[in-house]
């Protein structure tokens, strides 16, 4: 089944670099020597405060137009029934407002001359409507919508398809009134913050946004708290934090452990689900793009899917992209200055020189 309905549903149901670590990063051997939560240097409250400060909600405003489908069979003179045929209703005159919601992590916010600005990391599938217009449909090429009972949901590889005998109950398409993503950093934010997509990769399921002005030029916004990447992937049994916007409700912080690494689930929805990290934290649509942080405040993975069974989200079904893949992507795509930026002064692991 083609279209944004299936693809967004899929990624939400499966549900959107330096070879040597730089001085501020720590290696696997060093991790046991670093002070942990509850120590004299910092505690869980400080880590939670920092993680929350670098987490934002990513929103795309869309307009949905629908038309109903009525199915019938013609009966021949001998009483035999013919094939099912569709009778199309009229397109809705007034669109239904729809908000595509996800989460993002501020990964750079510096005044560095050539590299000034604020950059946010999220999933490619969260911003896919802005980079792949074909998935929006049109009045002449609409998207079929099926009831949940008429869909077959598989996890290896991730896929969603209608049952052979299923018939759509309506069709739809989307319009997007703006070319920019909206960023929300507070629950009660009344003003609009714009961000443009500066790079993305649908197969890896990552996208990089830059805060901009309404006309699309980079905004002079910097000095915000931002997260840093560590140089090795999550480890089995490791304690981690996540902050996101489940079901579009900002902001939720939770803690859990890594329970599987290096999962290979195949390819589905245009995403290559290899080297996946699985975490025993509950998640839901809207969490896509959430940062997975270790106990010292470093990003170790990026959430981009959650498994379900019989329509229920599975606790422990979070799927995340390991940090080394993200670091490599940023470096080779020309964003190495993000990877190599010094930690923000508010980070719990930051220690000024001297």
Secondary structure, 3 states (H helix, E strand, C coil): CCCHHHHHHHHHHCCCCCCCCCCCCCCCCCHHHCCCCCCCCCCHHHHHHHHHHCEEEEEEEEEEEEEEEEEEEEECCCCCEEEEEEEECCCCCCCEEEEEEEEEEEEEEECCHHHCEEEEEECHHHHHHHHCHHHHCCCCCCEEECCHHHEEEEECCEEEEECCCCCCCEEEEEECCCCCEEEECCCCCCCCEEEEEEEEECCCCEEEEEEECCCCCECCCCCCCCCCECCCCCCCCCEEEEEECHHHCCCEEEEEEEEEEEECCCEECCEECCCEEEECCCCCCCCCCCEEECCCCCEEEEEEEEEEECCEEEEEEEEEEEHHHHHHHHHHCCCHHHHCCCCCCCCCCCCCCC
